[in-house]
Amino acid sequence: MSEVAGETKQILEALAQCATPCGNKDIAEATGIDKKVVSKEITALKKKGLVDSPVRCKYGITAEGKSVLG
């Protein structure tokens, strides 16, 4: 998978910093990105397999997600 950039990269980096699964609000606060944008990006990242949802409405970065961060 190609390199990620912009808001997508910020969201993946924020998830990588979370010790436990994070909600959209936590990610929005950590990145300064609007919550609606975070929600849309999370949905796209889940479809790509870079983010999973181990708990309802909470998200974590997958091994594949970590690999695209480098």
Backbone as XML, in Angstrom:
<?xml version="1.0"?>
<chain id="A" units="angstrom">
  <residue number="1" name="MET">
    <atom name="N" x="0.849" y="-1.190" z="0.000"/>
    <atom name="CA" x="0.000" y="0.000" z="0.000"/>
    <atom name="C" x="0.889" y="1.247" z="0.000"/>
  </residue>
  <residue number="2" name="SER">
    <atom name="N" x="0.413" y="2.278" z="-0.656"/>
    <atom name="CA" x="1.198" y="3.501" z="-0.787"/>
    <atom name="C" x="1.250" y="4.282" z="0.530"/>
  </residue>
  <residue number="3" name="GLU">
    <atom name="N" x="2.143" y="5.241" z="0.540"/>
    <atom name="CA" x="2.309" y="6.117" z="1.708"/>
    <atom name="C" x="1.023" y="6.907" z="1.966"/>
  </residue>
  <residue number="4" name="VAL">
    <atom name="N" x="0.696" y="7.113" z="3.214"/>
    <atom name="CA" x="-0.486" y="7.908" z="3.555"/>
    <atom name="C" x="-0.043" y="9.330" z="3.882"/>
  </residue>
  <residue number="5" name="ALA">
    <atom name="N" x="-0.946" y="10.285" z="3.683"/>
    <atom name="CA" x="-0.581" y="11.681" z="3.899"/>
    <atom name="C" x="-1.718" y="12.446" z="4.553"/>
  </residue>
  <residue number="6" name="GLY">
    <atom name="N" x="-1.405" y="13.667" z="4.971"/>
    <atom name="CA" x="-2.401" y="14.593" z="5.474"/>
    <atom name="C" x="-3.158" y="14.099" z="6.687"/>
  </residue>
  <residue number="7" name="GLU">
    <atom name="N" x="-4.472" y="14.320" z="6.644"/>
    <atom name="CA" x="-5.324" y="13.977" z="7.793"/>
    <atom name="C" x="-5.305" y="12.481" z="8.073"/>
  </residue>
  <residue number="8" name="THR">
    <atom name="N" x="-5.244" y="11.672" z="7.016"/>
    <atom name="CA" x="-5.216" y="10.216" z="7.191"/>
    <atom name="C" x="-4.008" y="9.823" z="8.029"/>
  </residue>
  <residue number="9" name="LYS">
    <atom name="N" x="-2.866" y="10.386" z="7.708"/>
    <atom name="CA" x="-1.638" y="10.068" z="8.455"/>
    <atom name="C" x="-1.752" y="10.537" z="9.905"/>
  </residue>
  <residue number="10" name="GLN">
    <atom name="N" x="-2.295" y="11.733" z="10.111"/>
    <atom name="CA" x="-2.457" y="12.251" z="11.477"/>
    <atom name="C" x="-3.347" y="11.318" z="12.305"/>
  </residue>
  <residue number="11" name="ILE">
    <atom name="N" x="-4.420" y="10.826" z="11.689"/>
    <atom name="CA" x="-5.347" y="9.940" z="12.400"/>
    <atom name="C" x="-4.663" y="8.622" z="12.737"/>
  </residue>
  <residue number="12" name="LEU">
    <atom name="N" x="-3.937" y="8.045" z="11.777"/>
    <atom name="CA" x="-3.224" y="6.791" z="12.048"/>
    <atom name="C" x="-2.174" y="6.987" z="13.141"/>
  </residue>
  <residue number="13" name="GLU">
    <atom name="N" x="-1.470" y="8.109" z="13.097"/>
    <atom name="CA" x="-0.465" y="8.377" z="14.137"/>
    <atom name="C" x="-1.112" y="8.531" z="15.508"/>
  </residue>
  <residue number="14" name="ALA">
    <atom name="N" x="-2.258" y="9.200" z="15.566"/>
    <atom name="CA" x="-2.971" y="9.355" z="16.839"/>
    <atom name="C" x="-3.410" y="7.990" z="17.370"/>
  </residue>
  <residue number="15" name="LEU">
    <atom name="N" x="-3.908" y="7.130" z="16.479"/>
    <atom name="CA" x="-4.324" y="5.787" z="16.900"/>
    <atom name="C" x="-3.127" y="4.970" z="17.380"/>
  </residue>
  <residue number="16" name="ALA">
    <atom name="N" x="-1.993" y="5.150" z="16.725"/>
    <atom name="CA" x="-0.785" y="4.416" z="17.117"/>
    <atom name="C" x="-0.336" y="4.816" z="18.523"/>
  </residue>
  <residue number="17" name="GLN">
    <atom name="N" x="-0.640" y="6.057" z="18.937"/>
    <atom name="CA" x="-0.262" y="6.548" z="20.261"/>
    <atom name="C" x="-1.210" y="6.068" z="21.361"/>
  </residue>
  <residue number="18" name="CYS">
    <atom name="N" x="-2.404" y="5.651" z="20.989"/>
    <atom name="CA" x="-3.402" y="5.220" z="21.984"/>
    <atom name="C" x="-3.036" y="3.857" z="22.556"/>
  </residue>
  <residue number="19" name="ALA">
    <atom name="N" x="-3.027" y="3.762" z="23.867"/>
    <atom name="CA" x="-2.748" y="2.481" z="24.528"/>
    <atom name="C" x="-3.952" y="1.553" z="24.433"/>
  </residue>
  <residue number="20" name="THR">
    <atom name="N" x="-5.134" y="2.128" z="24.401"/>
    <atom name="CA" x="-6.366" y="1.357" z="24.286"/>
    <atom name="C" x="-7.156" y="1.919" z="23.102"/>
  </residue>
  <residue number="21" name="PRO">
    <atom name="N" x="-8.167" y="1.193" z="22.615"/>
    <atom name="CA" x="-8.961" y="1.729" z="21.497"/>
    <atom name="C" x="-9.527" y="3.119" z="21.801"/>
  </residue>
  <residue number="22" name="CYS">
    <atom name="N" x="-9.480" y="4.001" z="20.806"/>
    <atom name="CA" x="-9.897" y="5.400" z="20.959"/>
    <atom name="C" x="-11.191" y="5.671" z="20.213"/>
  </residue>
  <residue number="23" name="GLY">
    <atom name="N" x="-11.970" y="6.602" z="20.714"/>
    <atom name="CA" x="-13.174" y="7.049" z="20.032"/>
    <atom name="C" x="-12.865" y="8.220" z="19.110"/>
  </residue>
  <residue number="24" name="ASN">
    <atom name="N" x="-13.815" y="8.546" z="18.231"/>
    <atom name="CA" x="-13.647" y="9.667" z="17.300"/>
    <atom name="C" x="-13.317" y="10.962" z="18.031"/>
  </residue>
  <residue number="25" name="LYS">
    <atom name="N" x="-13.979" y="11.186" z="19.174"/>
    <atom name="CA" x="-13.757" y="12.418" z="19.939"/>
    <atom name="C" x="-12.307" y="12.504" z="20.412"/>
  </residue>
  <residue number="26" name="ASP">
    <atom name="N" x="-11.763" y="11.380" z="20.904"/>
    <atom name="CA" x="-10.369" y="11.353" z="21.365"/>
    <atom name="C" x="-9.417" y="11.673" z="20.217"/>
  </residue>
  <residue number="27" name="ILE">
    <atom name="N" x="-9.684" y="11.073" z="19.065"/>
    <atom name="CA" x="-8.828" y="11.279" z="17.891"/>
    <atom name="C" x="-8.925" y="12.732" z="17.427"/>
  </residue>
  <residue number="28" name="ALA">
    <atom name="N" x="-10.139" y="13.265" z="17.407"/>
    <atom name="CA" x="-10.340" y="14.660" z="16.996"/>
    <atom name="C" x="-9.577" y="15.611" z="17.915"/>
  </residue>
  <residue number="29" name="GLU">
    <atom name="N" x="-9.636" y="15.356" z="19.220"/>
    <atom name="CA" x="-8.923" y="16.205" z="20.178"/>
    <atom name="C" x="-7.412" y="16.089" z="20.013"/>
  </residue>
  <residue number="30" name="ALA">
    <atom name="N" x="-6.931" y="14.880" z="19.760"/>
    <atom name="CA" x="-5.491" y="14.658" z="19.623"/>
    <atom name="C" x="-4.922" y="15.284" z="18.351"/>
  </residue>
  <residue number="31" name="THR">
    <atom name="N" x="-5.735" y="15.330" z="17.297"/>
    <atom name="CA" x="-5.235" y="15.793" z="16.001"/>
    <atom name="C" x="-5.653" y="17.212" z="15.644"/>
  </residue>
  <residue number="32" name="GLY">
    <atom name="N" x="-6.727" y="17.694" z="16.272"/>
    <atom name="CA" x="-7.262" y="19.003" z="15.907"/>
    <atom name="C" x="-8.119" y="18.951" z="14.649"/>
  </residue>
  <residue number="33" name="ILE">
    <atom name="N" x="-8.421" y="17.734" z="14.190"/>
    <atom name="CA" x="-9.257" y="17.542" z="12.997"/>
    <atom name="C" x="-10.715" y="17.461" z="13.444"/>
  </residue>
  <residue number="34" name="ASP">
    <atom name="N" x="-11.612" y="18.058" z="12.667"/>
    <atom name="CA" x="-13.041" y="18.032" z="12.977"/>
    <atom name="C" x="-13.534" y="16.591" z="13.138"/>
  </residue>
  <residue number="35" name="LYS">
    <atom name="N" x="-14.419" y="16.398" z="14.119"/>
    <atom name="CA" x="-14.925" y="15.055" z="14.437"/>
    <atom name="C" x="-15.605" y="14.387" z="13.239"/>
  </residue>
  <residue number="36" name="LYS">
    <atom name="N" x="-16.335" y="15.170" z="12.434"/>
    <atom name="CA" x="-17.005" y="14.593" z="11.258"/>
    <atom name="C" x="-15.987" y="14.083" z="10.237"/>
  </residue>
  <residue number="37" name="VAL">
    <atom name="N" x="-14.896" y="14.816" z="10.082"/>
    <atom name="CA" x="-13.832" y="14.400" z="9.159"/>
    <atom name="C" x="-13.166" y="13.131" z="9.690"/>
  </residue>
  <residue number="38" name="VAL">
    <atom name="N" x="-12.916" y="13.096" z="10.997"/>
    <atom name="CA" x="-12.322" y="11.910" z="11.619"/>
    <atom name="C" x="-13.214" y="10.700" z="11.364"/>
  </residue>
  <residue number="39" name="SER">
    <atom name="N" x="-14.500" y="10.851" z="11.561"/>
    <atom name="CA" x="-15.445" y="9.753" z="11.363"/>
    <atom name="C" x="-15.396" y="9.229" z="9.931"/>
  </residue>
  <residue number="40" name="LYS">
    <atom name="N" x="-15.381" y="10.144" z="8.964"/>
    <atom name="CA" x="-15.334" y="9.765" z="7.549"/>
    <atom name="C" x="-14.019" y="9.038" z="7.226"/>
  </residue>
  <residue number="41" name="GLU">
    <atom name="N" x="-12.909" y="9.561" z="7.748"/>
    <atom name="CA" x="-11.598" y="8.950" z="7.508"/>
    <atom name="C" x="-11.508" y="7.566" z="8.151"/>
  </residue>
  <residue number="42" name="ILE">
    <atom name="N" x="-12.032" y="7.425" z="9.361"/>
    <atom name="CA" x="-12.011" y="6.133" z="10.056"/>
    <atom name="C" x="-12.750" y="5.081" z="9.221"/>
  </residue>
  <residue number="43" name="THR">
    <atom name="N" x="-13.904" y="5.456" z="8.679"/>
    <atom name="CA" x="-14.681" y="4.533" z="7.843"/>
    <atom name="C" x="-13.848" y="4.071" z="6.651"/>
  </residue>
  <residue number="44" name="ALA">
    <atom name="N" x="-13.179" y="5.006" z="5.994"/>
    <atom name="CA" x="-12.335" y="4.664" z="4.841"/>
    <atom name="C" x="-11.155" y="3.777" z="5.263"/>
  </residue>
  <residue number="45" name="LEU">
    <atom name="N" x="-10.549" y="4.096" z="6.396"/>
    <atom name="CA" x="-9.408" y="3.322" z="6.884"/>
    <atom name="C" x="-9.815" y="1.908" z="7.287"/>
  </residue>
  <residue number="46" name="LYS">
    <atom name="N" x="-11.027" y="1.761" z="7.828"/>
    <atom name="CA" x="-11.532" y="0.420" z="8.171"/>
    <atom name="C" x="-11.687" y="-0.419" z="6.909"/>
  </residue>
  <residue number="47" name="LYS">
    <atom name="N" x="-12.210" y="0.186" z="5.838"/>
    <atom name="CA" x="-12.393" y="-0.538" z="4.570"/>
    <atom name="C" x="-11.065" y="-0.991" z="3.986"/>
  </residue>
  <residue number="48" name="LYS">
    <atom name="N" x="-10.006" y="-0.197" z="4.226"/>
    <atom name="CA" x="-8.668" y="-0.535" z="3.723"/>
    <atom name="C" x="-7.946" y="-1.529" z="4.631"/>
  </residue>
  <residue number="49" name="GLY">
    <atom name="N" x="-8.522" y="-1.792" z="5.806"/>
    <atom name="CA" x="-7.897" y="-2.729" z="6.739"/>
    <atom name="C" x="-6.799" y="-2.112" z="7.590"/>
  </residue>
  <residue number="50" name="LEU">
    <atom name="N" x="-6.737" y="-0.780" z="7.636"/>
    <atom name="CA" x="-5.691" y="-0.110" z="8.409"/>
    <atom name="C" x="-6.128" y="0.177" z="9.844"/>
  </residue>
  <residue number="51" name="VAL">
    <atom name="N" x="-7.433" y="0.124" z="10.068"/>
    <atom name="CA" x="-8.012" y="0.396" z="11.379"/>
    <atom name="C" x="-9.049" y="-0.685" z="11.654"/>
  </residue>
  <residue number="52" name="ASP">
    <atom name="N" x="-9.140" y="-1.111" z="12.915"/>
    <atom name="CA" x="-10.201" y="-2.048" z="13.292"/>
    <atom name="C" x="-11.008" y="-1.441" z="14.439"/>
  </residue>
  <residue number="53" name="SER">
    <atom name="N" x="-12.089" y="-2.123" z="14.779"/>
    <atom name="CA" x="-12.961" y="-1.639" z="15.837"/>
    <atom name="C" x="-13.200" y="-2.769" z="16.835"/>
  </residue>
  <residue number="54" name="PRO">
    <atom name="N" x="-12.246" y="-2.940" z="17.781"/>
    <atom name="CA" x="-12.383" y="-4.031" z="18.754"/>
    <atom name="C" x="-13.531" y="-3.830" z="19.739"/>
  </residue>
  <residue number="55" name="VAL">
    <atom name="N" x="-13.916" y="-2.577" z="19.948"/>
    <atom name="CA" x="-15.019" y="-2.234" z="20.842"/>
    <atom name="C" x="-15.927" y="-1.286" z="20.066"/>
  </residue>
  <residue number="56" name="ARG">
    <atom name="N" x="-17.230" y="-1.402" z="20.253"/>
    <atom name="CA" x="-18.165" y="-0.548" z="19.519"/>
    <atom name="C" x="-17.809" y="0.935" z="19.680"/>
  </residue>
  <residue number="57" name="CYS">
    <atom name="N" x="-17.687" y="1.624" z="18.553"/>
    <atom name="CA" x="-17.386" y="3.069" z="18.517"/>
    <atom name="C" x="-15.995" y="3.427" z="19.032"/>
  </residue>
  <residue number="58" name="LYS">
    <atom name="N" x="-15.117" y="2.458" z="19.141"/>
    <atom name="CA" x="-13.721" y="2.692" z="19.523"/>
    <atom name="C" x="-12.854" y="2.029" z="18.467"/>
  </residue>
  <residue number="59" name="TYR">
    <atom name="N" x="-11.719" y="2.661" z="18.172"/>
    <atom name="CA" x="-10.902" y="2.190" z="17.059"/>
    <atom name="C" x="-9.453" y="2.014" z="17.460"/>
  </residue>
  <residue number="60" name="GLY">
    <atom name="N" x="-8.804" y="1.091" z="16.777"/>
    <atom name="CA" x="-7.383" y="0.849" z="16.985"/>
    <atom name="C" x="-6.710" y="0.669" z="15.637"/>
  </residue>
  <residue number="61" name="ILE">
    <atom name="N" x="-5.404" y="0.894" z="15.597"/>
    <atom name="CA" x="-4.645" y="0.731" z="14.358"/>
    <atom name="C" x="-4.254" y="-0.734" z="14.216"/>
  </residue>
  <residue number="62" name="THR">
    <atom name="N" x="-4.318" y="-1.256" z="13.003"/>
    <atom name="CA" x="-3.944" y="-2.640" z="12.745"/>
    <atom name="C" x="-2.442" y="-2.714" z="12.436"/>
  </residue>
  <residue number="63" name="ALA">
    <atom name="N" x="-1.914" y="-3.936" z="12.364"/>
    <atom name="CA" x="-0.511" y="-4.114" z="11.999"/>
    <atom name="C" x="-0.249" y="-3.520" z="10.620"/>
  </residue>
  <residue number="64" name="GLU">
    <atom name="N" x="-1.192" y="-3.693" z="9.710"/>
    <atom name="CA" x="-1.059" y="-3.125" z="8.371"/>
    <atom name="C" x="-1.058" y="-1.595" z="8.434"/>
  </residue>
  <residue number="65" name="GLY">
    <atom name="N" x="-1.893" y="-1.047" z="9.299"/>
    <atom name="CA" x="-1.915" y="0.394" z="9.478"/>
    <atom name="C" x="-0.587" y="0.929" z="9.982"/>
  </residue>
  <residue number="66" name="LYS">
    <atom name="N" x="0.021" y="0.194" z="10.923"/>
    <atom name="CA" x="1.326" y="0.592" z="11.438"/>
    <atom name="C" x="2.391" y="0.507" z="10.346"/>
  </residue>
  <residue number="67" name="SER">
    <atom name="N" x="2.273" y="-0.500" z="9.488"/>
    <atom name="CA" x="3.284" y="-0.673" z="8.433"/>
    <atom name="C" x="3.261" y="0.467" z="7.421"/>
  </residue>
  <residue number="68" name="VAL">
    <atom name="N" x="2.092" y="1.041" z="7.126"/>
    <atom name="CA" x="2.048" y="2.148" z="6.175"/>
    <atom name="C" x="2.596" y="3.442" z="6.792"/>
  </residue>
  <residue number="69" name="LEU">
    <atom name="N" x="2.610" y="3.514" z="8.108"/>
    <atom name="CA" x="3.202" y="4.687" z="8.759"/>
    <atom name="C" x="4.729" y="4.646" z="8.648"/>
  </residue>
  <residue number="70" name="GLY">
    <atom name="N" x="5.244" y="3.429" z="8.486"/>
    <atom name="CA" x="6.709" y="3.290" z="8.343"/>
    <atom name="C" x="7.302" y="3.130" z="9.675"/>
  </residue>
</chain>
